[in-house]
Structure formats: C-alpha cells, structure tokens
C-alpha cells in the first residue's frame, strides 16, 4: 500500500524475539531472564540483559501498549530551568488548554522538566522504547533543533508548538502564531507615538521565536530609519528583566520605549525604572509581550500583546489527536497576538 503524504512509518521497536535471535536462546529464556524468573543460567541471564541493552529494548510500562492499543498518554517535556517556571503564566495556560482536550478523549498527560535539549531527546528515546506515550507535544523550537529529526526517526507522532511553516519538519505538525507580524505591530505603534529609541528585552537566545522577534525588530528599524533600536536576551526571569532594565536606562542615551518578552519581566522592569526615577509612561513606555492579570495589577496598567494561550493549547492537543487518529502532518496558524494599549504607553517626551 502506498504511503500517505505527510505520514511516517514508525520505527520498529526491538522485541523479545529480536533479543532471542541475537543472544542465541529461546524467547522463553529471554522472558525468564528479563523478568527475573528462575529457569536460566546466570551467564545466560547476563548475556540476555546485555543484548537487550545493546538493542535498546525497554519493558513496556503500560498494559494497553502490550495489547497493541497504545499507552493512552501524551508526553510533554520542558527544557527550562525549573525554578523559573513558577512565574511564567504562558505555560500554565497552555497546559490547561492541552489537558482540557486530552480529557475529552480520556488521554493522560505525562509531563517532565529537564535541564536541556539533550536531556529532552534522551527522554523521548526512553519513552518510545518503554511504550510510555503515543505522541508528544514539543515546545520552544530552536534555530538548530535536533528534536524533529529524532522524533521522525522514532516515528513518534508530534506537534511542535510555536514553530513556523517555513522551518517545520515535514513529518511533524506545527501550531504557530505569527511573531513577526506581532512584533511589527508593536514597533509601528511605538513609532507612531514618536519613539525612536526602543529596546527589546528578549527571552532565551537560540529559541526560534526569540530569533524571529529580534529579526523583525531589526528589519522594522531599518525600514523606519531607526538607529537606536536593539534587543538584549535574558532567561525570562524577573531578576534579569530588572537588571537589564537598569543597565539600558542608566546608559548615555536611554530608550524611550521598552518591549519585554513576557509579563514577569515587564512588571519587574517597570519597578526597576521607577527606582531609578523614570516615570512610566512619561519618561519611558512599556509593552509586555504576554498579557495576564499581572499587567493589570501594577500601576500603571501595562500595554500588552494579548493571545488566547488556553486556545493555543487546545489547538495543539487537537492536532496531536488528529495524528494519533491517522491524519497527515500539517501546519495550523492561530490568531496573531493583538496589542492592547493601556496606561504604560504614551507619546515620547517632546513629541
């Protein structure tokens, strides 16, 4: 039967039969050896275990997987510092949307936080070998990302959240928002208010969406003839948001507008500006990339890019379920984040 475009044949997992063939023993001996049962010699048990390790065999941890019905679980790995996640509202809303859709199909969500992408890839290999999950949701696409190729190799259905159609892997679905259009709208709005010195206090370097925002800011600055525009990367934390704010405002030509890549940094930056004697928005305007209750709990209320992060999660979960049901990989867009002007943005002084 011809392969369906956009579909992948899953990689074949090693079985007890494979181990038996490589070890030169019967399948029953393999079963006894791997399950710790008597009936095989110690040297045979050791040989079987060594072959199993070399082949990458892992025991299935789900009874449904043993019957061929799947694990009824979706995986979600986050390679971010664990101590920074508690203040990031985006992921909380995203997971809420994901869980809402998975619950409709009685699917579980297996969540794990790791140090880096290498550890994340190791988790995917282990989950695949152990039949832990039927598919995965991938976040924080990188500019040089090993994960799509690995997931394609394993044949593990996956949806990349926050990718872009022009850089997606053909075997994986992508749910994306147009960060470039959103950044362009912010820069145009600030330019219309007379701002010519704009600093973008960005998130983690190497993330695809961070790089798209930086590129767009640079392109818009070139188009509008602005020379006092730049981006500074951070770890998304309130501490770095405040530290970078102090550094740029204490410079010889402080910016008249600041764009922060999340709400936490925007709130921390607003407080840091006030400590230095800068009034928001009289001296410096502030825009948060993420809108949240935080943006309306400070004075002045923060202008922010608003998007429905819960709906983002719902869309990603639905696309993964479509893959699990046999659908083809595709790219799906969600609405462009919309700028909501509030009290933290105003005309640049002297305009």
N, C-alpha and C positions, 0 to 999 in steps of 0.2 A: 504494500500500500504506500502511495506517495506521501511524503511528509507534508504537513500543513505549513504554509508560510508563516514565519513568526513563532513556530512551535519547535521545541527541542526534544530530542530523545534523551531521557535521563541516563546519567552514568550508572553503570551496573555495580551494585554493592557486592563485596565478597561474601560468599555463603560458607556454611559448614562443609558443603560438598567440595568447594574450592580448597578449603584447608585440608580436607582428607586427601585430595589428589596430590597437593604439594607435599604433604607430610608422609604420604605412602601408608596411610592407615584407613580404617573404615570410618564411615560417618558416625556410627555409634560410639567408636572410640573417641572421636572428636567431641561428641556431646558429653561423654563421661568426663573427659579431660577439662573441658571449658567450664563445666558446671560443678567441678569439684567432687564428682562421684567416684566411688571405688570401681575397680574393674580394669584399670590400665596401669602399666608400669610407670614408675616415676620418670624414667628417661623419655618415655613416650609422651607423658603429660607435658614435660618441659618442651619437647620438640613441637608438639601441637600448639602450645601457647606462643612459642617463638614464631612459628609460621603465621599464626593469627595476627600477631603484632606486625609482622612484615607486610602482610596483605592489607592491613588497615581495617580488619574486622572488629566490630564492636557489637556487644549484645543489644538487642532491641529492648528499650525500656517501656514500650507501650504494647499492651496486649492487642490492640487493634492493628498495630503495624504487623504483628505476627500473622494475622489473618488476612493481610493484604488490604485492609480498609483504610490505612493511613493513621497518623498519630492524633488527628483531630486537634492539632495545636499549631499555632503560628509563632514564629520566632522574631524577636526584636532585640538587636544588640546596639548599645550606645557606647561609642568610644569617646567619652568625655570624662573629665575629672569628676568623680562622684561628689566631691564637696562643693562643686559649682552648680549642680543640677537643682538643688532645692529652691533656688530663687528664679529659675527660668520657667515662666508661665507657658511658653510655647509648647514645650514637650508635655506638660500636664494636659493641656487642651487637646493636643494631637492624640495622645494615648486614650483620652476619653472618647474621642470620635472613633478610633480604631476598635476599642472594646465594645462600643455600642453596636457596631455592625457584626463583629465576631460573635457576640452573644446571640444574635438572631439565628445564627447557624450552629449554635452550641459548640463553638470553637474556643479553645483556650489560648491564652497569650503567654508565651514564655519570654521573660524579659531579663536581660543581663547587661551589666555595666562593666566595661573593660578599659584598660589603660590606653590602648592604641589600636590602629587598624590591623596590625599583625596579629594581635590577640583576638580581634574580631574574626579574622579569617580562620584562626585555629578553632574558634567556637563553631563556625559554620561547618568545618570538616568533621568535628566531633558530633554535632547534631545530625548531620547527614549519615554518618557511619552508624550512629545509635538509633536511627529512625525516630529521632525526638520530635521533629517538626515536619509539616507537609510543605511549608513555604516560609519565606522571610520577608520582612519589611526593612528596607535599608535607608538610613538617613545620613545626612551630611556627606553628599557626594564630594569626592576630592578631584583636584585637577589631574592628578596622576593616581588613578584608583585601581588597586588590584582586585577589588571585590566582584565587579561584574564578570570578569573573566573566570574567576574561581567558581562563582555560582552557576555560570553557564557550563563549565566543565563538569560540575556535580549534577547538573540537570535539576537543580533545586529552584522551583518557581519563586520569583522575587519581584517586588515592586520597589523602585527607587523613588524616594520622596524628596523632592527638591532638585531633581536633575533638570535637564533641558533637552528638547527634541533633537537638537543638533549635535549633542555629545552623548546620547544614550546608546547603550549596548542593544543590538537588535534582538537578543533573546530575552530581555527583561522589559517589563512595563515601567513607565515613568509617569509620576504625577508631579506636575510642575506649575510654578507661578512665575510670571514674567518680572523678575527682579530688576531687569534693565529698564523696563517701562516705568516701574515704580520709582526707581532712583531718578530717572529723568524728570518725572512729575515733581519730585521734591526740589530738585535743583532749579527747575523752571519757576516754581512757586517762590523760592527764596530770591531768585534773580529779579522777579517782578517786584519784590519788596525792597529792592535796592542793595541786596547783599552781594558783595564781590569777593569777600574773604570767607571761604567756607571750609571747615574741617570735618571730615567723615571719621568718626571714631568707630572703627570696624571691629568685626569679630575675629575668629581664628584665621590665620593665614593658611592658604592651601585648600580651604573649603571652596567648592565651586561657586556657591552663591556669594561668598565674600569677594572672590575674584571678579565675578560679574558686576557686582556693585561698584567695585573700585574702577574697573574698566569703563563703566558707564559714566561715573563721576568725571573721570579724566576726559572722556570724549565730549561730555556736555561742557566742561570747562573750555576745551578747545573750540567748540562751536560758538560759545558765547564770548570768547576772548578773555577768559578769566585766568589770571596767573596765580592768585592767592588761594588756590584750592588744592587740597591733598587729603590722603587717607592715612590713618595710623591704626595698625592692627592690635588687638588685645585678646584676652581669654574670655571675654563676655562678662567678667565679674564686676561687681560694684567697686571693688578696690582699684582695679585697673582703669575703670571708667573715670573714677575720680582723679586718679594720678595723672592720666593723660590730659584730662581737662585742665588741671592746674598747670601742666607743662606748656600747653599751647596758649593758654591765656596769659601766662607770665612771659611769653616771648615778646620780641621787639615790635611785631605787628600782629596783635591778637586777632583771631577771627571774629566776624560779626555774627556768624551762624555756625551751629554745631549739629551734625546729624549722627545719632547713636544707633548702633545695630540692634539694640534691644532696650526694653523699658527699664531694666535694672540699672544699666549704665547711664541712661538718660536722667533718672532720678538722682543717682549719685553725683553725676556731673553738674546738675542744677544746684545741688547743695554745695559742691566744691566751688562753683562760680560765685555763689553768694558769700562764701567765706573769704574770697579774695576781693570782695567789694564790687563785683559785677552784678548789675541788675538784669534779670530776665523778665521781659524781652528788651528793655530799654537799651542795654549795652550789648547783649548777645541773645540771639534767638536759638531755641532748642527744638529739635524734632526727634521723636523716638520712632524707630522702625516698627516696633511691636506696640500695639495698643493694649492696654489692660487696665484693671482697676487702679494699679499704681499710678498711672498717668493722671488719674482724677482724684488722687489722694494727697497731692502736693500742691503748693501754691507757688507760681501759677500753674493751672492745669496745662498739661503738656500736649502740644500738637503731635499727632501720631499717625503712622500708616496702619490702617485697620484691615484685618483679614479675618475670615472665619476659620480659625485653626482647628476647631472641632470638625467642621465640614471637610477640611483638608484630610484629617484622619479618616473620616468616613469614606471619602473617595478612594484613598489608598487601600483601605481594607476591602472595599468592593472590587477594586481591580485585582487584588490578590485572589479573592474568592473566584473571580471570573477565570483566572489562570488555573486554579485548582479544579474548576469545572470543565477544563479542556479548551478554554478560549485562547486566542492568539495574543502575543505581547503587543502593546500599543502605548502611545503617549497621550496623556489626558491633561488638559490645562484646567486650572482653577482660576477664579477671577483675580485680576491684578489688584494688589493691595491699594486701598484708597486713602488719600491723605485727608485727615480730619483736622482742620485748623482750630486751634484753641488759643489760650492766653499766652503761650510761650513763644509765639512768633509774631513779629511786628516789623514795620518798616525799619530799615537800617538807619542809625543815627545820622542826621544831616540830609536825609532824602526827602 
